[in-house]
Amino acid sequence: MAETTARTDLRAQGRRVAAVLDGRRAAGTRHPLIAVAMVLPLVFLLAVVFGGWQAVITQASSVAGMLGR
């Protein structure tokens, strides 16, 4: 069991070092606005391809309702 923990820690440390060398953040989550900016083009593409504007609006409304907005 101790060997597994040591390997896991070593792998995690290696990923952190690689992230720092690549200029990325080592830990944490993506900012919500960045996530939205990444998803919106795909949403629009799928809505146009499948003609689902009404479905997109309905889902967005449901999500906004769950978030309390």
mmCIF file as Biopython writes it, N, C-alpha, C and O atoms, coordinates in Angstrom:
data_model
#
loop_
_atom_site.group_PDB
_atom_site.id
_atom_site.type_symbol
_atom_site.label_atom_id
_atom_site.label_alt_id
_atom_site.label_comp_id
_atom_site.label_asym_id
_atom_site.label_entity_id
_atom_site.label_seq_id
_atom_site.pdbx_PDB_ins_code
_atom_site.Cartn_x
_atom_site.Cartn_y
_atom_site.Cartn_z
_atom_site.occupancy
_atom_site.B_iso_or_equiv
_atom_site.auth_seq_id
_atom_site.auth_asym_id
_atom_site.pdbx_PDB_model_num
ATOM 1   N N  . MET A ? 1  ? 0.828   -1.185 0.000   1.0 0.0 1  A 1 
ATOM 2   C CA . MET A ? 1  ? 0.000   0.000  0.000   1.0 0.0 1  A 1 
ATOM 3   C C  . MET A ? 1  ? 0.870   1.247  0.000   1.0 0.0 1  A 1 
ATOM 4   O O  . MET A ? 1  ? 0.554   2.214  -0.692  1.0 0.0 1  A 1 
ATOM 5   N N  . ALA A ? 2  ? 1.950   1.246  0.754   1.0 0.0 2  A 1 
ATOM 6   C CA . ALA A ? 2  ? 2.835   2.408  0.807   1.0 0.0 2  A 1 
ATOM 7   C C  . ALA A ? 2  ? 3.476   2.664  -0.552  1.0 0.0 2  A 1 
ATOM 8   O O  . ALA A ? 2  ? 3.698   3.817  -0.923  1.0 0.0 2  A 1 
ATOM 9   N N  . GLU A ? 3  ? 3.778   1.595  -1.304  1.0 0.0 3  A 1 
ATOM 10  C CA . GLU A ? 3  ? 4.373   1.762  -2.627  1.0 0.0 3  A 1 
ATOM 11  C C  . GLU A ? 3  ? 3.387   2.453  -3.572  1.0 0.0 3  A 1 
ATOM 12  O O  . GLU A ? 3  ? 3.785   3.301  -4.371  1.0 0.0 3  A 1 
ATOM 13  N N  . THR A ? 4  ? 2.129   2.102  -3.485  1.0 0.0 4  A 1 
ATOM 14  C CA . THR A ? 4  ? 1.117   2.711  -4.340  1.0 0.0 4  A 1 
ATOM 15  C C  . THR A ? 4  ? 0.987   4.193  -4.040  1.0 0.0 4  A 1 
ATOM 16  O O  . THR A ? 4  ? 0.900   5.006  -4.961  1.0 0.0 4  A 1 
ATOM 17  N N  . THR A ? 5  ? 0.973   4.550  -2.785  1.0 0.0 5  A 1 
ATOM 18  C CA . THR A ? 5  ? 0.866   5.955  -2.393  1.0 0.0 5  A 1 
ATOM 19  C C  . THR A ? 5  ? 2.074   6.733  -2.881  1.0 0.0 5  A 1 
ATOM 20  O O  . THR A ? 5  ? 1.929   7.854  -3.367  1.0 0.0 5  A 1 
ATOM 21  N N  . ALA A ? 6  ? 3.242   6.170  -2.764  1.0 0.0 6  A 1 
ATOM 22  C CA . ALA A ? 6  ? 4.463   6.851  -3.203  1.0 0.0 6  A 1 
ATOM 23  C C  . ALA A ? 6  ? 4.439   7.073  -4.711  1.0 0.0 6  A 1 
ATOM 24  O O  . ALA A ? 6  ? 4.825   8.140  -5.188  1.0 0.0 6  A 1 
ATOM 25  N N  . ARG A ? 7  ? 3.989   6.071  -5.462  1.0 0.0 7  A 1 
ATOM 26  C CA . ARG A ? 7  ? 3.922   6.226  -6.922  1.0 0.0 7  A 1 
ATOM 27  C C  . ARG A ? 7  ? 2.897   7.267  -7.318  1.0 0.0 7  A 1 
ATOM 28  O O  . ARG A ? 7  ? 3.130   8.054  -8.235  1.0 0.0 7  A 1 
ATOM 29  N N  . THR A ? 8  ? 1.757   7.279  -6.631  1.0 0.0 8  A 1 
ATOM 30  C CA . THR A ? 8  ? 0.714   8.257  -6.923  1.0 0.0 8  A 1 
ATOM 31  C C  . THR A ? 8  ? 1.213   9.662  -6.642  1.0 0.0 8  A 1 
ATOM 32  O O  . THR A ? 8  ? 0.988   10.574 -7.438  1.0 0.0 8  A 1 
ATOM 33  N N  . ASP A ? 9  ? 1.891   9.843  -5.515  1.0 0.0 9  A 1 
ATOM 34  C CA . ASP A ? 9  ? 2.447   11.152 -5.177  1.0 0.0 9  A 1 
ATOM 35  C C  . ASP A ? 9  ? 3.494   11.580 -6.201  1.0 0.0 9  A 1 
ATOM 36  O O  . ASP A ? 9  ? 3.542   12.749 -6.584  1.0 0.0 9  A 1 
ATOM 37  N N  . LEU A ? 10 ? 4.317   10.659 -6.638  1.0 0.0 10 A 1 
ATOM 38  C CA . LEU A ? 10 ? 5.353   10.964 -7.610  1.0 0.0 10 A 1 
ATOM 39  C C  . LEU A ? 10 ? 4.731   11.370 -8.948  1.0 0.0 10 A 1 
ATOM 40  O O  . LEU A ? 10 ? 5.189   12.314 -9.590  1.0 0.0 10 A 1 
ATOM 41  N N  . ARG A ? 11 ? 3.682   10.649 -9.363  1.0 0.0 11 A 1 
ATOM 42  C CA . ARG A ? 11 ? 2.994   10.984 -10.609 1.0 0.0 11 A 1 
ATOM 43  C C  . ARG A ? 11 ? 2.362   12.372 -10.533 1.0 0.0 11 A 1 
ATOM 44  O O  . ARG A ? 11 ? 2.451   13.156 -11.477 1.0 0.0 11 A 1 
ATOM 45  N N  . ALA A ? 12 ? 1.722   12.667 -9.399  1.0 0.0 12 A 1 
ATOM 46  C CA . ALA A ? 12 ? 1.083   13.975 -9.225  1.0 0.0 12 A 1 
ATOM 47  C C  . ALA A ? 12 ? 2.135   15.080 -9.243  1.0 0.0 12 A 1 
ATOM 48  O O  . ALA A ? 12 ? 1.915   16.138 -9.833  1.0 0.0 12 A 1 
ATOM 49  N N  . GLN A ? 13 ? 3.252   14.844 -8.615  1.0 0.0 13 A 1 
ATOM 50  C CA . GLN A ? 13 ? 4.319   15.839 -8.608  1.0 0.0 13 A 1 
ATOM 51  C C  . GLN A ? 13 ? 4.848   16.046 -10.030 1.0 0.0 13 A 1 
ATOM 52  O O  . GLN A ? 13 ? 5.136   17.177 -10.423 1.0 0.0 13 A 1 
ATOM 53  N N  . GLY A ? 14 ? 4.974   14.996 -10.778 1.0 0.0 14 A 1 
ATOM 54  C CA . GLY A ? 14 ? 5.433   15.103 -12.161 1.0 0.0 14 A 1 
ATOM 55  C C  . GLY A ? 14 ? 4.472   15.910 -13.017 1.0 0.0 14 A 1 
ATOM 56  O O  . GLY A ? 14 ? 4.904   16.701 -13.856 1.0 0.0 14 A 1 
ATOM 57  N N  . ARG A ? 15 ? 3.170   15.720 -12.816 1.0 0.0 15 A 1 
ATOM 58  C CA . ARG A ? 15 ? 2.182   16.499 -13.556 1.0 0.0 15 A 1 
ATOM 59  C C  . ARG A ? 15 ? 2.254   17.968 -13.186 1.0 0.0 15 A 1 
ATOM 60  O O  . ARG A ? 15 ? 2.128   18.835 -14.050 1.0 0.0 15 A 1 
ATOM 61  N N  . ARG A ? 16 ? 2.457   18.257 -11.892 1.0 0.0 16 A 1 
ATOM 62  C CA . ARG A ? 16 ? 2.563   19.656 -11.463 1.0 0.0 16 A 1 
ATOM 63  C C  . ARG A ? 16 ? 3.786   20.319 -12.078 1.0 0.0 16 A 1 
ATOM 64  O O  . ARG A ? 16 ? 3.712   21.460 -12.536 1.0 0.0 16 A 1 
ATOM 65  N N  . VAL A ? 17 ? 4.902   19.615 -12.092 1.0 0.0 17 A 1 
ATOM 66  C CA . VAL A ? 17 ? 6.126   20.166 -12.676 1.0 0.0 17 A 1 
ATOM 67  C C  . VAL A ? 17 ? 5.927   20.404 -14.166 1.0 0.0 17 A 1 
ATOM 68  O O  . VAL A ? 17 ? 6.319   21.452 -14.680 1.0 0.0 17 A 1 
ATOM 69  N N  . ALA A ? 18 ? 5.331   19.460 -14.858 1.0 0.0 18 A 1 
ATOM 70  C CA . ALA A ? 18 ? 5.080   19.620 -16.291 1.0 0.0 18 A 1 
ATOM 71  C C  . ALA A ? 18 ? 4.156   20.802 -16.557 1.0 0.0 18 A 1 
ATOM 72  O O  . ALA A ? 18 ? 4.357   21.541 -17.520 1.0 0.0 18 A 1 
ATOM 73  N N  . ALA A ? 19 ? 3.158   20.984 -15.719 1.0 0.0 19 A 1 
ATOM 74  C CA . ALA A ? 19 ? 2.231   22.100 -15.891 1.0 0.0 19 A 1 
ATOM 75  C C  . ALA A ? 19 ? 2.940   23.435 -15.685 1.0 0.0 19 A 1 
ATOM 76  O O  . ALA A ? 19 ? 2.691   24.391 -16.419 1.0 0.0 19 A 1 
ATOM 77  N N  . VAL A ? 20 ? 3.809   23.501 -14.707 1.0 0.0 20 A 1 
ATOM 78  C CA . VAL A ? 20 ? 4.543   24.735 -14.463 1.0 0.0 20 A 1 
ATOM 79  C C  . VAL A ? 20 ? 5.475   25.034 -15.631 1.0 0.0 20 A 1 
ATOM 80  O O  . VAL A ? 20 ? 5.597   26.184 -16.053 1.0 0.0 20 A 1 
ATOM 81  N N  . LEU A ? 21 ? 6.128   24.009 -16.150 1.0 0.0 21 A 1 
ATOM 82  C CA . LEU A ? 21 ? 7.044   24.213 -17.269 1.0 0.0 21 A 1 
ATOM 83  C C  . LEU A ? 21 ? 6.290   24.630 -18.536 1.0 0.0 21 A 1 
ATOM 84  O O  . LEU A ? 21 ? 6.831   25.366 -19.361 1.0 0.0 21 A 1 
ATOM 85  N N  . ASP A ? 22 ? 5.068   24.174 -18.691 1.0 0.0 22 A 1 
ATOM 86  C CA . ASP A ? 22 ? 4.263   24.546 -19.854 1.0 0.0 22 A 1 
ATOM 87  C C  . ASP A ? 22 ? 3.600   25.904 -19.686 1.0 0.0 22 A 1 
ATOM 88  O O  . ASP A ? 22 ? 3.002   26.416 -20.632 1.0 0.0 22 A 1 
ATOM 89  N N  . GLY A ? 23 ? 3.694   26.495 -18.505 1.0 0.0 23 A 1 
ATOM 90  C CA . GLY A ? 23 ? 3.094   27.795 -18.260 1.0 0.0 23 A 1 
ATOM 91  C C  . GLY A ? 23 ? 1.638   27.724 -17.838 1.0 0.0 23 A 1 
ATOM 92  O O  . GLY A ? 23 ? 0.960   28.750 -17.778 1.0 0.0 23 A 1 
ATOM 93  N N  . ARG A ? 24 ? 1.154   26.544 -17.551 1.0 0.0 24 A 1 
ATOM 94  C CA . ARG A ? 24 ? -0.228  26.401 -17.094 1.0 0.0 24 A 1 
ATOM 95  C C  . ARG A ? 24 ? -0.271  26.462 -15.586 1.0 0.0 24 A 1 
ATOM 96  O O  . ARG A ? 24 ? 0.749   26.341 -14.907 1.0 0.0 24 A 1 
ATOM 97  N N  . ARG A ? 25 ? -1.492  26.654 -15.070 1.0 0.0 25 A 1 
ATOM 98  C CA . ARG A ? 25 ? -1.653  26.608 -13.614 1.0 0.0 25 A 1 
ATOM 99  C C  . ARG A ? 25 ? -1.489  25.170 -13.154 1.0 0.0 25 A 1 
ATOM 100 O O  . ARG A ? 25 ? -1.945  24.239 -13.818 1.0 0.0 25 A 1 
ATOM 101 N N  . ALA A ? 26 ? -0.839  24.999 -12.022 1.0 0.0 26 A 1 
ATOM 102 C CA . ALA A ? 26 ? -0.551  23.656 -11.533 1.0 0.0 26 A 1 
ATOM 103 C C  . ALA A ? 26 ? -1.780  22.990 -10.927 1.0 0.0 26 A 1 
ATOM 104 O O  . ALA A ? 26 ? -1.948  21.777 -11.050 1.0 0.0 26 A 1 
ATOM 105 N N  . ALA A ? 27 ? -2.624  23.752 -10.290 1.0 0.0 27 A 1 
ATOM 106 C CA . ALA A ? 27 ? -3.776  23.148 -9.626  1.0 0.0 27 A 1 
ATOM 107 C C  . ALA A ? 27 ? -4.944  24.122 -9.686  1.0 0.0 27 A 1 
ATOM 108 O O  . ALA A ? 27 ? -4.785  25.281 -10.071 1.0 0.0 27 A 1 
ATOM 109 N N  . GLY A ? 28 ? -6.102  23.645 -9.306  1.0 0.0 28 A 1 
ATOM 110 C CA . GLY A ? 28 ? -7.266  24.513 -9.277  1.0 0.0 28 A 1 
ATOM 111 C C  . GLY A ? 28 ? -8.207  24.205 -10.427 1.0 0.0 28 A 1 
ATOM 112 O O  . GLY A ? 28 ? -8.036  23.231 -11.161 1.0 0.0 28 A 1 
ATOM 113 N N  . THR A ? 29 ? -9.194  25.057 -10.558 1.0 0.0 29 A 1 
ATOM 114 C CA . THR A ? 29 ? -10.183 24.849 -11.598 1.0 0.0 29 A 1 
ATOM 115 C C  . THR A ? 29 ? -10.151 26.000 -12.581 1.0 0.0 29 A 1 
ATOM 116 O O  . THR A ? 29 ? -9.576  27.056 -12.317 1.0 0.0 29 A 1 
ATOM 117 N N  . ARG A ? 30 ? -10.776 25.774 -13.710 1.0 0.0 30 A 1 
ATOM 118 C CA . ARG A ? 30 ? -10.854 26.785 -14.749 1.0 0.0 30 A 1 
ATOM 119 C C  . ARG A ? 30 ? -11.859 27.854 -14.334 1.0 0.0 30 A 1 
ATOM 120 O O  . ARG A ? 30 ? -12.877 27.546 -13.713 1.0 0.0 30 A 1 
ATOM 121 N N  . HIS A ? 31 ? -11.580 29.090 -14.670 1.0 0.0 31 A 1 
ATOM 122 C CA . HIS A ? 31 ? -12.501 30.180 -14.355 1.0 0.0 31 A 1 
ATOM 123 C C  . HIS A ? 31 ? -13.811 29.949 -15.108 1.0 0.0 31 A 1 
ATOM 124 O O  . HIS A ? 31 ? -13.784 29.551 -16.272 1.0 0.0 31 A 1 
ATOM 125 N N  . PRO A ? 32 ? -14.951 30.191 -14.470 1.0 0.0 32 A 1 
ATOM 126 C CA . PRO A ? 32 ? -16.244 29.923 -15.121 1.0 0.0 32 A 1 
ATOM 127 C C  . PRO A ? 32 ? -16.435 30.660 -16.438 1.0 0.0 32 A 1 
ATOM 128 O O  . PRO A ? 32 ? -17.043 30.111 -17.356 1.0 0.0 32 A 1 
ATOM 129 N N  . LEU A ? 33 ? -15.939 31.879 -16.559 1.0 0.0 33 A 1 
ATOM 130 C CA . LEU A ? 33 ? -16.094 32.599 -17.828 1.0 0.0 33 A 1 
ATOM 131 C C  . LEU A ? 33 ? -15.280 31.956 -18.947 1.0 0.0 33 A 1 
ATOM 132 O O  . LEU A ? 33 ? -15.700 31.963 -20.104 1.0 0.0 33 A 1 
ATOM 133 N N  . ILE A ? 34 ? -14.137 31.409 -18.614 1.0 0.0 34 A 1 
ATOM 134 C CA . ILE A ? 34 ? -13.333 30.707 -19.613 1.0 0.0 34 A 1 
ATOM 135 C C  . ILE A ? 34 ? -14.063 29.447 -20.062 1.0 0.0 34 A 1 
ATOM 136 O O  . ILE A ? 34 ? -14.082 29.125 -21.250 1.0 0.0 34 A 1 
ATOM 137 N N  . ALA A ? 35 ? -14.662 28.738 -19.115 1.0 0.0 35 A 1 
ATOM 138 C CA . ALA A ? 35 ? -15.415 27.529 -19.457 1.0 0.0 35 A 1 
ATOM 139 C C  . ALA A ? 35 ? -16.595 27.872 -20.364 1.0 0.0 35 A 1 
ATOM 140 O O  . ALA A ? 35 ? -16.869 27.149 -21.321 1.0 0.0 35 A 1 
ATOM 141 N N  . VAL A ? 36 ? -17.287 28.960 -20.073 1.0 0.0 36 A 1 
ATOM 142 C CA . VAL A ? 36 ? -18.423 29.381 -20.909 1.0 0.0 36 A 1 
ATOM 143 C C  . VAL A ? 36 ? -17.925 29.743 -22.303 1.0 0.0 36 A 1 
ATOM 144 O O  . VAL A ? 36 ? -18.541 29.362 -23.298 1.0 0.0 36 A 1 
ATOM 145 N N  . ALA A ? 37 ? -16.817 30.472 -22.381 1.0 0.0 37 A 1 
ATOM 146 C CA . ALA A ? 37 ? -16.265 30.864 -23.681 1.0 0.0 37 A 1 
ATOM 147 C C  . ALA A ? 37 ? -15.858 29.649 -24.506 1.0 0.0 37 A 1 
ATOM 148 O O  . ALA A ? 37 ? -15.918 29.686 -25.735 1.0 0.0 37 A 1 
ATOM 149 N N  . MET A ? 38 ? -15.447 28.579 -23.844 1.0 0.0 38 A 1 
ATOM 150 C CA . MET A ? 38 ? -15.065 27.362 -24.560 1.0 0.0 38 A 1 
ATOM 151 C C  . MET A ? 38 ? -16.289 26.602 -25.058 1.0 0.0 38 A 1 
ATOM 152 O O  . MET A ? 38 ? -16.236 25.961 -26.108 1.0 0.0 38 A 1 
ATOM 153 N N  . VAL A ? 39 ? -17.375 26.667 -24.323 1.0 0.0 39 A 1 
ATOM 154 C CA . VAL A ? 39 ? -18.555 25.853 -24.643 1.0 0.0 39 A 1 
ATOM 155 C C  . VAL A ? 39 ? -19.491 26.532 -25.634 1.0 0.0 39 A 1 
ATOM 156 O O  . VAL A ? 39 ? -20.129 25.855 -26.440 1.0 0.0 39 A 1 
ATOM 157 N N  . LEU A ? 40 ? -19.583 27.857 -25.589 1.0 0.0 40 A 1 
ATOM 158 C CA . LEU A ? 40 ? -20.560 28.557 -26.422 1.0 0.0 40 A 1 
ATOM 159 C C  . LEU A ? 40 ? -20.446 28.268 -27.922 1.0 0.0 40 A 1 
ATOM 160 O O  . LEU A ? 40 ? -21.479 28.052 -28.556 1.0 0.0 40 A 1 
ATOM 161 N N  . PRO A ? 41 ? -19.267 28.252 -28.517 1.0 0.0 41 A 1 
ATOM 162 C CA . PRO A ? 41 ? -19.211 27.933 -29.951 1.0 0.0 41 A 1 
ATOM 163 C C  . PRO A ? 41 ? -19.793 26.555 -30.278 1.0 0.0 41 A 1 
ATOM 164 O O  . PRO A ? 41 ? -20.469 26.390 -31.293 1.0 0.0 41 A 1 
ATOM 165 N N  . LEU A ? 42 ? -19.535 25.593 -29.438 1.0 0.0 42 A 1 
ATOM 166 C CA . LEU A ? 42 ? -20.088 24.257 -29.649 1.0 0.0 42 A 1 
ATOM 167 C C  . LEU A ? 42 ? -21.606 24.260 -29.509 1.0 0.0 42 A 1 
ATOM 168 O O  . LEU A ? 42 ? -22.305 23.595 -30.274 1.0 0.0 42 A 1 
ATOM 169 N N  . VAL A ? 43 ? -22.112 25.005 -28.540 1.0 0.0 43 A 1 
ATOM 170 C CA . VAL A ? 43 ? -23.560 25.100 -28.344 1.0 0.0 43 A 1 
ATOM 171 C C  . VAL A ? 43 ? -24.222 25.672 -29.589 1.0 0.0 43 A 1 
ATOM 172 O O  . VAL A ? 43 ? -25.216 25.134 -30.075 1.0 0.0 43 A 1 
ATOM 173 N N  . PHE A ? 44 ? -23.670 26.755 -30.098 1.0 0.0 44 A 1 
ATOM 174 C CA . PHE A ? 44 ? -24.256 27.373 -31.290 1.0 0.0 44 A 1 
ATOM 175 C C  . PHE A ? 44 ? -24.170 26.459 -32.503 1.0 0.0 44 A 1 
ATOM 176 O O  . PHE A ? 44 ? -25.116 26.374 -33.286 1.0 0.0 44 A 1 
ATOM 177 N N  . LEU A ? 45 ? -23.036 25.771 -32.664 1.0 0.0 45 A 1 
ATOM 178 C CA . LEU A ? 45 ? -22.883 24.842 -33.781 1.0 0.0 45 A 1 
ATOM 179 C C  . LEU A ? 45 ? -23.916 23.726 -33.714 1.0 0.0 45 A 1 
ATOM 180 O O  . LEU A ? 45 ? -24.567 23.425 -34.715 1.0 0.0 45 A 1 
ATOM 181 N N  . LEU A ? 46 ? -24.071 23.115 -32.562 1.0 0.0 46 A 1 
ATOM 182 C CA . LEU A ? 46 ? -25.041 22.036 -32.413 1.0 0.0 46 A 1 
ATOM 183 C C  . LEU A ? 46 ? -26.473 22.528 -32.593 1.0 0.0 46 A 1 
ATOM 184 O O  . LEU A ? 46 ? -27.309 21.828 -33.164 1.0 0.0 46 A 1 
ATOM 185 N N  . ALA A ? 47 ? -26.749 23.732 -32.105 1.0 0.0 47 A 1 
ATOM 186 C CA . ALA A ? 47 ? -28.093 24.288 -32.259 1.0 0.0 47 A 1 
ATOM 187 C C  . ALA A ? 47 ? -28.408 24.536 -33.727 1.0 0.0 47 A 1 
ATOM 188 O O  . ALA A ? 47 ? -29.531 24.287 -34.167 1.0 0.0 47 A 1 
ATOM 189 N N  . VAL A ? 48 ? -27.446 25.015 -34.481 1.0 0.0 48 A 1 
ATOM 190 C CA . VAL A ? 48 ? -27.672 25.264 -35.910 1.0 0.0 48 A 1 
ATOM 191 C C  . VAL A ? 48 ? -27.789 23.952 -36.669 1.0 0.0 48 A 1 
ATOM 192 O O  . VAL A ? 48 ? -28.686 23.795 -37.497 1.0 0.0 48 A 1 
ATOM 193 N N  . VAL A ? 49 ? -26.904 23.018 -36.400 1.0 0.0 49 A 1 
ATOM 194 C CA . VAL A ? 49 ? -26.900 21.743 -37.129 1.0 0.0 49 A 1 
ATOM 195 C C  . VAL A ? 49 ? -28.177 20.953 -36.866 1.0 0.0 49 A 1 
ATOM 196 O O  . VAL A ? 49 ? -28.759 20.391 -37.795 1.0 0.0 49 A 1 
ATOM 197 N N  . PHE A ? 50 ? -28.614 20.904 -35.622 1.0 0.0 50 A 1 
ATOM 198 C CA . PHE A ? 50 ? -29.771 20.097 -35.286 1.0 0.0 50 A 1 
ATOM 199 C C  . PHE A ? 50 ? -31.058 20.911 -35.161 1.0 0.0 50 A 1 
ATOM 200 O O  . PHE A ? 50 ? -32.114 20.355 -34.856 1.0 0.0 50 A 1 
ATOM 201 N N  . GLY A ? 51 ? -30.980 22.218 -35.394 1.0 0.0 51 A 1 
ATOM 202 C CA . GLY A ? 51 ? -32.176 23.053 -35.340 1.0 0.0 51 A 1 
ATOM 203 C C  . GLY A ? 51 ? -32.830 23.073 -33.973 1.0 0.0 51 A 1 
ATOM 204 O O  . GLY A ? 51 ? -34.057 23.102 -33.873 1.0 0.0 51 A 1 
ATOM 205 N N  . GLY A ? 52 ? -32.032 23.058 -32.922 1.0 0.0 52 A 1 
ATOM 206 C CA . GLY A ? 52 ? -32.579 22.939 -31.578 1.0 0.0 52 A 1 
ATOM 207 C C  . GLY A ? 52 ? -32.559 24.213 -30.777 1.0 0.0 52 A 1 
ATOM 208 O O  . GLY A ? 52 ? -32.251 24.170 -29.586 1.0 0.0 52 A 1 
ATOM 209 N N  . TRP A ? 53 ? -32.875 25.359 -31.378 1.0 0.0 53 A 1 
ATOM 210 C CA . TRP A ? 53 ? -32.864 26.598 -30.627 1.0 0.0 53 A 1 
ATOM 211 C C  . TRP A ? 53 ? -33.820 26.547 -29.444 1.0 0.0 53 A 1 
ATOM 212 O O  . TRP A ? 53 ? -33.493 27.009 -28.351 1.0 0.0 53 A 1 
ATOM 213 N N  . GLN A ? 54 ? -34.992 25.989 -29.666 1.0 0.0 54 A 1 
ATOM 214 C CA . GLN A ? 54 ? -35.978 25.912 -28.586 1.0 0.0 54 A 1 
ATOM 215 C C  . GLN A ? 54 ? -35.463 25.030 -27.443 1.0 0.0 54 A 1 
ATOM 216 O O  . GLN A ? 54 ? -35.655 25.355 -26.271 1.0 0.0 54 A 1 
ATOM 217 N N  . ALA A ? 55 ? -34.813 23.923 -27.785 1.0 0.0 55 A 1 
ATOM 218 C CA . ALA A ? 55 ? -34.259 23.039 -26.757 1.0 0.0 55 A 1 
ATOM 219 C C  . ALA A ? 55 ? -33.146 23.734 -25.977 1.0 0.0 55 A 1 
ATOM 220 O O  . ALA A ? 55 ? -33.054 23.584 -24.759 1.0 0.0 55 A 1 
ATOM 221 N N  . VAL A ? 56 ? -32.303 24.494 -26.673 1.0 0.0 56 A 1 
ATOM 222 C CA . VAL A ? 56 ? -31.222 25.214 -26.006 1.0 0.0 56 A 1 
ATOM 223 C C  . VAL A ? 56 ? -31.799 26.251 -25.043 1.0 0.0 56 A 1 
ATOM 224 O O  . VAL A ? 56 ? -31.336 26.383 -23.910 1.0 0.0 56 A 1 
ATOM 225 N N  . ILE A ? 57 ? -32.798 26.972 -25.498 1.0 0.0 57 A 1 
ATOM 226 C CA . ILE A ? 57 ? -33.427 27.989 -24.648 1.0 0.0 57 A 1 
ATOM 227 C C  . ILE A ? 57 ? -34.079 27.341 -23.429 1.0 0.0 57 A 1 
ATOM 228 O O  . ILE A ? 57 ? -33.963 27.853 -22.315 1.0 0.0 57 A 1 
ATOM 229 N N  . THR A ? 58 ? -34.759 26.223 -23.638 1.0 0.0 58 A 1 
ATOM 230 C CA . THR A ? 58 ? -35.413 25.532 -22.534 1.0 0.0 58 A 1 
ATOM 231 C C  . THR A ? 58 ? -34.390 25.047 -21.503 1.0 0.0 58 A 1 
ATOM 232 O O  . THR A ? 58 ? -34.585 25.213 -20.299 1.0 0.0 58 A 1 
ATOM 233 N N  . GLN A ? 59 ? -33.309 24.453 -21.983 1.0 0.0 59 A 1 
ATOM 234 C CA . GLN A ? 59 ? -32.287 23.948 -21.069 1.0 0.0 59 A 1 
ATOM 235 C C  . GLN A ? 59 ? -31.616 25.092 -20.318 1.0 0.0 59 A 1 
ATOM 236 O O  . GLN A ? 59 ? -31.385 24.990 -19.113 1.0 0.0 59 A 1 
ATOM 237 N N  . ALA A ? 60 ? -31.301 26.183 -21.019 1.0 0.0 60 A 1 
ATOM 238 C CA . ALA A ? 60 ? -30.675 27.330 -20.366 1.0 0.0 60 A 1 
ATOM 239 C C  . ALA A ? 60 ? -31.597 27.909 -19.296 1.0 0.0 60 A 1 
ATOM 240 O O  . ALA A ? 60 ? -31.141 28.322 -18.230 1.0 0.0 60 A 1 
ATOM 241 N N  . SER A ? 61 ? -32.885 27.936 -19.587 1.0 0.0 61 A 1 
ATOM 242 C CA . SER A ? 61 ? -33.838 28.441 -18.631 1.0 0.0 61 A 1 
ATOM 243 C C  . SER A ? 61 ? -33.901 27.530 -17.395 1.0 0.0 61 A 1 
ATOM 244 O O  . SER A ? 61 ? -33.987 28.003 -16.262 1.0 0.0 61 A 1 
ATOM 245 N N  . SER A ? 62 ? -33.856 26.235 -17.637 1.0 0.0 62 A 1 
ATOM 246 C CA . SER A ? 62 ? -33.892 25.284 -16.519 1.0 0.0 62 A 1 
ATOM 247 C C  . SER A ? 62 ? -32.662 25.411 -15.631 1.0 0.0 62 A 1 
ATOM 248 O O  . SER A ? 62 ? -32.760 25.396 -14.404 1.0 0.0 62 A 1 
ATOM 249 N N  . VAL A ? 63 ? -31.506 25.536 -16.268 1.0 0.0 63 A 1 
ATOM 250 C CA . VAL A ? 63 ? -30.263 25.680 -15.510 1.0 0.0 63 A 1 
ATOM 251 C C  . VAL A ? 63 ? -30.287 26.983 -14.716 1.0 0.0 63 A 1 
ATOM 252 O O  . VAL A ? 63 ? -29.903 27.002 -13.547 1.0 0.0 63 A 1 
ATOM 253 N N  . ALA A ? 64 ? -30.730 28.059 -15.336 1.0 0.0 64 A 1 
ATOM 254 C CA . ALA A ? 64 ? -30.815 29.335 -14.640 1.0 0.0 64 A 1 
ATOM 255 C C  . ALA A ? 64 ? -31.778 29.243 -13.450 1.0 0.0 64 A 1 
ATOM 256 O O  . ALA A ? 64 ? -31.531 29.832 -12.397 1.0 0.0 64 A 1 
ATOM 257 N N  . GLY A ? 65 ? -32.867 28.505 -13.626 1.0 0.0 65 A 1 
ATOM 258 C CA . GLY A ? 65 ? -33.816 28.312 -12.525 1.0 0.0 65 A 1 
ATOM 259 C C  . GLY A ? 65 ? -33.200 27.535 -11.383 1.0 0.0 65 A 1 
ATOM 260 O O  . GLY A ? 65 ? -33.435 27.861 -10.220 1.0 0.0 65 A 1 
ATOM 261 N N  . MET A ? 66 ? -32.415 26.512 -11.688 1.0 0.0 66 A 1 
ATOM 262 C CA . MET A ? 66 ? -31.750 25.737 -10.640 1.0 0.0 66 A 1 
ATOM 263 C C  . MET A ? 66 ? -30.715 26.562 -9.904  1.0 0.0 66 A 1 
ATOM 264 O O  . MET A ? 66 ? -30.505 26.383 -8.704  1.0 0.0 66 A 1 
ATOM 265 N N  . LEU A ? 67 ? -30.062 27.477 -10.632 1.0 0.0 67 A 1 
ATOM 266 C CA . LEU A ? 67 ? -29.055 28.321 -9.999  1.0 0.0 67 A 1 
ATOM 267 C C  . LEU A ? 67 ? -29.677 29.461 -9.215  1.0 0.0 67 A 1 
ATOM 268 O O  . LEU A ? 67 ? -28.987 30.169 -8.482  1.0 0.0 67 A 1 
ATOM 269 N N  . GLY A ? 68 ? -30.974 29.638 -9.370  1.0 0.0 68 A 1 
ATOM 270 C CA . GLY A ? 68 ? -31.676 30.659 -8.617  1.0 0.0 68 A 1 
ATOM 271 C C  . GLY A ? 68 ? -31.587 32.040 -9.223  1.0 0.0 68 A 1 
ATOM 272 O O  . GLY A ? 68 ? -31.639 33.042 -8.509  1.0 0.0 68 A 1 
ATOM 273 N N  . ARG A ? 69 ? -31.453 32.101 -10.530 1.0 0.0 69 A 1 
ATOM 274 C CA . ARG A ? 69 ? -31.347 33.411 -11.199 1.0 0.0 69 A 1 
ATOM 275 C C  . ARG A ? 69 ? -32.597 33.703 -11.977 1.0 0.0 69 A 1 
ATOM 276 O O  . ARG A ? 69 ? -32.700 34.756 -12.607 1.0 0.0 69 A 1 
#
